[in-house]
Amino acid sequence: MSAPTDPGGEQQEHGANLLTEHPALYEARFPDPERLAGRWAEDCLRRHAAGHRVLDIGCGTGRDAAHLSRAGREVIGADLSEAMLDHAREHHPGPTYTRADLRGFDLGRRVCDAVVCLDSALLYCHTNSQLDGFLASCRAALTPGGLLVCEMRNGAYFLGRTDLLDTPTVNTWTYDGSSYRSTTTLTVDRAAQLLRRTRIWETGDGSAPLRQHSAWRLLFPQEIGHLLAAHGFDVLALYDGPGPRTEPAWREGDVPGVASGTADGDRLHLVARLR
Ligand SMILES: C[S@@+](CC[C@H](N)C(=O)[O-])C[C@H]1O[C@@H](n2cnc3c(N)ncnc32)[C@H](O)[C@@H]1O
């Protein structure tokens, strides 16, 4: 596969990036052969006795939604990217897949006992009103006592730390016989509270490099607690690790939050219950 051209110039919006347009490439770049993310989410749901109906919002390729489905849950996987949804239907069957915008969605007459939102998908809510839209939608979709389980980058990590910022990080890998190289630079936009990412893609086939832009909201633990309370949720757990994308990673049997008890690391894990 060659890198597609980018007729619109820089792409700012959620979902508009090479990996979400090419889900198989996404899975190759971010493999999770042990399904740690899905297992971690299932563990949270079990620990907090969630009912069996689950919405995975920002479900991406569907691999976590399918894991939850195999664990016996009735799962809706939702994403904004049609390419992701097509891939999920074909490669990760089990859940019902549907297109939805996490900044404001409506499940119609369907309800769920838990909403999961993994790998920073929540941080595509860039503004407070988008976060309000997400939480109001979750509240409307959830049964009373329903759970919200999220895993994301931690805004607090970037307070006073620059180790992940401003310096390009290069990754190379091979997929389907082609070589890929991505050069990623993260910068902090303080006023907008955004972690901005510029990524340059190069493929071994000689096509022109593709430059793409995206951003995540820098959300802070206190802010999360406040937002959740305002939307009628009690925070049951908010901690930095171990989780599916921490080092060391979460393992079956780890009790969430107990190892560190802090919210200082690069990743944040949230479990909240609707009152
Ligand atoms: C980093 S991926 C995470 C995918 C999946 N949750 C996982 O952990 O593998 C982020 C996903 O969020 C989706 N996304 C971005 N903005 C969205 C929005 N406003 N509403 C729904 N999904 C969105 C993207 O299409 C992408 O599939």
The ligand as an SDF file (V2000), in Angstrom:
LIG
                    3D

 27 29  0  0  0  0  0  0  0  0999 V2000
   -6.3320    5.6960   18.9010 C   0  0  0  0  0  0  0  0  0  0  0  0
   -7.7310    4.9750   18.1180 S   0  0  0  0  0  0  0  0  0  0  0  0
   -8.2760    3.8810   19.4120 C   0  0  0  0  0  0  0  0  0  0  0  0
   -9.1050    2.7710   18.8630 C   0  0  0  0  0  0  0  0  0  0  0  0
   -9.5120    1.7160   19.8810 C   0  0  0  0  0  0  0  0  0  0  0  0
  -10.2970    2.2690   20.9650 N   0  0  0  0  0  0  0  0  0  0  0  0
   -8.2940    0.9950   20.4170 C   0  0  0  0  0  0  0  0  0  0  0  0
   -8.0160    1.1440   21.6190 O   0  0  0  0  0  0  0  0  0  0  0  0
   -7.6300    0.2900   19.6300 O   0  0  0  0  0  0  0  0  0  0  0  0
   -8.9030    6.2730   18.2070 C   0  0  0  0  0  0  0  0  0  0  0  0
  -10.2090    5.9520   17.4980 C   0  0  0  0  0  0  0  0  0  0  0  0
  -11.1210    6.9920   17.7700 O   0  0  0  0  0  0  0  0  0  0  0  0
  -11.8640    7.2440   16.5920 C   0  0  0  0  0  0  0  0  0  0  0  0
  -12.3960    8.5940   16.6840 N   0  0  0  0  0  0  0  0  0  0  0  0
  -11.7430    9.7640   16.5670 C   0  0  0  0  0  0  0  0  0  0  0  0
  -12.5940   10.7880   16.7490 N   0  0  0  0  0  0  0  0  0  0  0  0
  -13.8140   10.2380   17.0080 C   0  0  0  0  0  0  0  0  0  0  0  0
  -15.0850   10.7770   17.2840 C   0  0  0  0  0  0  0  0  0  0  0  0
  -15.2860   12.0900   17.3420 N   0  0  0  0  0  0  0  0  0  0  0  0
  -16.1110    9.9120   17.5040 N   0  0  0  0  0  0  0  0  0  0  0  0
  -15.9190    8.5690   17.4350 C   0  0  0  0  0  0  0  0  0  0  0  0
  -14.7310    8.0060   17.1810 N   0  0  0  0  0  0  0  0  0  0  0  0
  -13.6910    8.8350   16.9640 C   0  0  0  0  0  0  0  0  0  0  0  0
  -10.8680    7.0520   15.4630 C   0  0  0  0  0  0  0  0  0  0  0  0
  -11.5270    6.8000   14.2460 O   0  0  0  0  0  0  0  0  0  0  0  0
  -10.0900    5.8490   15.9910 C   0  0  0  0  0  0  0  0  0  0  0  0
  -10.6690    4.6490   15.5650 O   0  0  0  0  0  0  0  0  0  0  0  0
  1  2  1  0
  2  3  1  0
  2 10  1  0
  3  4  1  0
  4  5  1  0
  5  6  1  0
  5  7  1  0
  7  8  2  0
  7  9  1  0
 10 11  1  0
 11 12  1  0
 11 26  1  0
 12 13  1  0
 13 14  1  0
 13 24  1  0
 14 15  1  0
 14 23  1  0
 15 16  2  0
 16 17  1  0
 17 18  1  0
 17 23  2  0
 18 19  1  0
 18 20  2  0
 20 21  1  0
 21 22  2  0
 22 23  1  0
 24 25  1  0
 24 26  1  0
 26 27  1  0
M  CHG  2   2   1   9  -1
M  END
$$$$
